[in-house]
């Protein structure tokens, strides 16, 4: 366990979740809203054991620079950046503490993802990842137009739901984005409401990663088609279905969403206290530049093909 306080910067829903989870884990935690964050006062303290950065996406570099300067390990929420030069600057700045820090891709702790990562996926020749949910149904008393997601710089569905990009990249390292096609909204210029990426792997497998703010029923699935089997992963049902010529095998996994956040935070606390973790899926900061660059490259590659009519009032 870390010795000292973990400072959570950002008091929105994700910041409060991290604060509550740290408290539940028995850690001394402090919640600092970004608008009232006193950088000088916190920097002068000698009891900071780590920092959780749960601010809006544009507020990353300056806080990571502070952590690197002070030698504080940090847990930074995703995404880190939306442009390639931003991502490179952030990873360069983080170098002094990167091996003890994490990016908040908590979906890597999903039991179905863990099961997929343990499989030999080398014969995969086609893949499809999909996530979609009507953005107006996300949270009570929340309006899209008032949120970070509605901003042309740093908002939009590709960044909001970039877990799917990271998961496919984790399962298929050196993933490449071939193109990115998006639908916008006349009321929010430059903001993608639906984006589809065409991707390829070094072995030649091709696929699509689709994200949207529009689907009336929440969907989160990953399909991998190989020479020997077809794998269907339903991340909401926490179910893995494997189709082979000789039959179908289905496996259900225990799943509670907050447990992924707790597992991620436990790993961060272990890293922050100097422990070593042997987990190839661990989103340790010094291993995550390829994922950060992939997301930024995809965002920069977006081509808007049209607009969707959706009442966002």
C-alpha positions in Angstrom: 0.0 0.0 0.0 1.2 3.5 -0.8 2.4 5.7 2.0 0.8 9.1 1.8 -2.1 10.7 0.0 -3.4 10.0 -3.5 -4.6 13.2 -5.0 -7.5 12.9 -7.4 -7.8 15.9 -9.8 -11.2 16.3 -11.4 -14.4 15.9 -9.5 -16.7 14.7 -12.3 -18.3 11.3 -12.4 -15.1 9.4 -13.1 -13.1 11.4 -10.6 -15.6 10.7 -7.9 -15.6 7.0 -8.8 -11.8 6.8 -8.4 -12.0 8.7 -5.1 -14.7 6.3 -3.8 -12.7 3.3 -4.9 -9.5 4.5 -3.3 -11.3 5.1 -0.1 -12.9 1.6 -0.3 -9.4 0.2 -0.8 -8.3 1.9 2.5 -6.2 4.6 0.8 -5.9 8.2 2.0 -7.5 10.0 -0.9 -8.3 13.6 -1.7 -10.8 14.9 -4.3 -9.8 18.2 -6.0 -12.1 19.8 -8.5 -10.0 21.1 -11.4 -11.5 24.6 -11.3 -10.3 25.1 -7.7 -7.1 23.0 -7.9 -4.2 24.8 -6.2 -1.2 23.5 -8.0 1.3 25.4 -5.9 -0.1 24.2 -2.6 -0.1 20.6 -3.7 3.3 20.8 -5.3 4.7 22.1 -2.0 3.5 19.1 0.0 5.7 16.2 0.9 3.0 13.5 1.5 1.7 13.0 -2.1 2.1 9.3 -3.0 0.4 9.5 -6.4 -2.0 11.4 -8.5 -5.2 10.4 -10.4 -5.8 12.7 -13.4 -9.5 12.7 -14.1 -9.9 16.0 -15.8 -11.1 16.7 -19.4 -8.8 15.5 -22.1 -7.2 18.8 -22.9 -5.9 19.0 -19.3 -3.3 16.3 -19.3 0.2 17.6 -20.3 0.5 20.2 -17.6 -0.5 17.8 -14.8 1.8 15.0 -16.2 4.7 17.5 -16.3 4.0 18.3 -12.6 4.0 14.6 -11.7 7.2 14.0 -13.6 8.9 17.0 -11.9 7.9 15.9 -8.5 8.5 12.2 -9.1 4.8 11.3 -8.5 3.4 8.2 -10.2 0.1 9.0 -11.8 -3.0 7.3 -13.2 -4.3 9.3 -16.2 -7.7 8.8 -17.6 -8.1 8.0 -21.3 -7.8 9.4 -23.9 -4.5 11.1 -23.4 -4.6 13.2 -26.5 -6.4 13.6 -29.9 -3.4 14.8 -32.0 -0.2 13.0 -32.7 2.1 15.9 -31.5 0.1 16.1 -28.2 0.5 12.3 -27.6 4.2 12.4 -28.3 4.7 15.5 -26.0 2.8 13.8 -23.2 4.8 10.5 -23.4 8.0 12.4 -23.5 7.1 14.5 -20.5 6.0 11.4 -18.5 9.3 9.5 -19.0 10.7 9.9 -15.4 7.6 8.3 -13.8 6.1 6.3 -16.7 7.1 2.9 -15.5 5.1 3.5 -12.3 2.1 5.1 -13.9 -1.0 3.9 -15.7 -3.4 4.9 -18.5 -7.0 4.3 -17.4 -7.9 1.7 -20.0 -9.8 -0.3 -17.4 -11.5 -2.5 -20.0 -8.2 -4.5 -20.2 -9.4 -6.0 -16.9 -12.7 -7.2 -18.4 -12.8 -11.0 -17.9 -13.7 -11.7 -21.5 -10.8 -9.5 -22.7 -8.5 -11.4 -20.3 -9.7 -14.7 -21.8 -9.1 -13.5 -25.3 -5.6 -12.3 -24.5 -4.8 -15.8 -23.2 -5.8 -17.4 -26.6 -3.7 -17.9 -29.7 -5.3 -15.5 -32.2 -2.6 -15.8 -34.8 -4.9 -17.3 -37.5 -7.4 -14.4 -37.3 -8.0 -13.0 -40.8 -11.0 -10.7 -40.1 -12.2 -8.8 -37.0 -15.0 -6.5 -36.1 -15.4 -4.4 -32.9 -18.6 -2.4 -32.2 -19.8 -0.1 -29.5 -22.9 2.0 -29.7 -25.2 3.7 -27.3 -27.6 6.7 -27.5 -25.5 9.4 -25.8 -28.7 11.0 -24.4 -29.2 7.9 -22.2 -25.8 7.9 -20.6 -26.4 9.6 -17.3 -29.3 11.3 -15.5 -29.2 15.1 -15.3 -26.5 15.2 -18.0 -26.6 17.1 -21.3 -24.3 16.3 -24.2 -24.2 20.0 -25.3 -22.8 21.0 -21.9 -20.1 18.3 -21.8 -16.5 18.0 -23.0 -17.8 15.5 -25.6 -19.5 18.3 -27.5 -16.2 20.1 -28.2 -14.7 19.9 -31.7 -11.2 19.8 -30.1 -11.1 16.8 -27.7 -14.7 15.7 -28.0 -16.6 13.2 -30.1 -17.3 9.5 -30.1 -13.9 8.3 -31.3 -12.3 9.7 -28.2 -15.1 9.0 -25.8 -15.3 5.3 -26.8 -11.6 4.7 -27.6 -11.5 1.7 -25.4 -12.4 -0.4 -28.4 -9.4 0.9 -30.4 -7.1 0.2 -27.4 -8.5 -3.3 -26.9 -8.1 -4.4 -30.5 -4.5 -2.9 -30.4 -3.8 -4.8 -27.2 -4.9 -8.1 -28.8 -3.2 -7.3 -32.2 0.0 -5.2 -31.6 1.2 -2.9 -34.3 -2.4 -2.4 -35.5 -2.7 0.2 -38.4 -5.6 2.5 -39.2 -6.2 2.6 -42.9 -9.0 5.1 -42.9 -11.6 6.7 -40.6 -15.1 7.7 -41.8 -17.4 9.7 -39.6 -20.9 11.2 -39.4 -21.3 14.6 -37.7 -24.2 16.7 -36.5 -25.2 20.1 -37.9 -25.3 21.6 -34.4 -21.8 20.4 -33.4 -19.3 21.1 -36.3 -16.2 18.9 -36.1 -17.7 16.4 -33.6 -18.1 12.8 -34.8 -21.3 11.1 -33.7 -20.5 7.8 -35.5 -17.1 6.7 -36.7 -15.9 3.6 -38.4 -12.2 2.7 -38.7 -10.8 0.3 -41.2 -7.8 -1.4 -39.7 -5.2 -4.0 -40.5 -2.7 -6.1 -38.5 0.9 -7.0 -39.4 -0.2 -10.5 -40.4 -2.6 -9.1 -43.0 -5.9 -9.5 -41.0 -8.4 -6.7 -41.8 -11.3 -5.4 -39.8 -13.5 -2.6 -38.6 -13.9 -0.7 -35.4 -17.2 1.1 -35.2 -18.3 3.6 -32.5 -21.5 5.6 -32.3 -23.5 7.9 -30.1 -26.7 6.8 -31.8 -27.7 3.1 -31.2 -31.0 2.9 -29.3 -29.8 -0.3 -27.6 -26.4 -0.4 -25.9 -24.1 -2.8 -27.9 -20.5 -3.8 -27.2 -19.2 -6.7 -29.1 -16.0 -8.1 -30.7 -15.9 -10.7 -33.4 -12.7 -12.5 -34.5 -12.8 -14.8 -37.5 -9.9 -17.2 -37.9 -9.1 -20.3 -40.0 -10.1 -22.6 -37.2 -12.9 -20.8 -35.4 -15.2 -17.8 -35.1 -15.0 -16.0 -31.7 -17.9 -13.8 -30.6 -17.3 -11.7 -27.5 -20.2 -9.9 -25.9 -18.7 -7.5 -23.4 -22.0 -6.4 -21.9 -23.2 -10.0 -21.3 -19.7 -11.0 -20.3 -20.0 -14.0 -22.7 -17.6 -15.7 -25.0 -19.0 -17.9 -27.8 -16.6 -20.0 -30.0 -17.9 -21.5 -33.2 -16.0 -24.5 -34.6 -16.8 -27.0 -37.3 -17.5 -29.6 -34.6 -19.8 -27.4 -32.6 -20.4 -24.3 -30.4 -18.9 -23.5 -27.0 -20.2 -20.8 -24.8 -18.6 -19.5 -21.6 -20.1 -16.9 -19.2 -17.8 -14.9 -16.9 -18.7 -13.2 -13.6 -18.7 -9.5 -14.2 -19.3 -6.3 -12.2 -18.3 -3.1 -14.0 -16.8 -1.3 -11.0 -14.5 -4.3 -10.4 -12.6 -3.3 -13.5 -12.0 0.1 -12.0 -11.0 -1.4 -8.7 -8.6 -3.8 -10.4 -7.0 -1.0 -12.4 -6.6 1.1 -9.2 -5.1 -1.8 -7.3 -2.5 -2.2 -10.1 -1.7 1.5 -10.0 -1.3 1.4 -6.2 1.1 -1.6 -6.5 3.1 0.2 -9.2 3.2 3.4 -7.2 4.5 1.6 -4.2 7.4 0.1 -6.3 6.0 -3.4 -6.9 6.5 -5.2 -10.2 3.5 -6.6 -12.1 3.8 -9.4 -14.6 0.8 -8.8 -16.9 1.1 -8.2 -20.6 -2.2 -6.4 -20.7 -1.2 -3.9 -18.0 -1.6 -0.4 -19.5 1.6 0.8 -17.9 2.4 4.3 -19.2 5.8 3.4 -20.7 4.2 0.7 -22.8 1.2 2.8 -24.1 2.6 5.2 -26.6 1.6 3.0 -29.6 -2.0 3.0 -28.3 -2.0 6.7 -27.7 -0.6 7.4 -31.2 -3.1 5.0 -32.8 -6.0 6.9 -31.3 -4.6 10.3 -32.2 -3.9 9.1 -35.8 -7.4 7.8 -36.1 -8.9 11.1 -34.9 -6.7 13.1 -37.3 -7.7 10.7 -40.2 -11.5 11.3 -39.8 -13.4 12.1 -43.0 -16.9 13.4 -42.4 -19.3 11.7 -44.9 -22.6 13.2 -43.7 -24.6 14.4 -40.7 -27.2 12.7 -38.5 -30.4 14.3 -37.5 -30.7 13.9 -33.7 -32.5 16.1 -31.2 -29.8 17.0 -28.7 -32.0 19.5 -26.7 
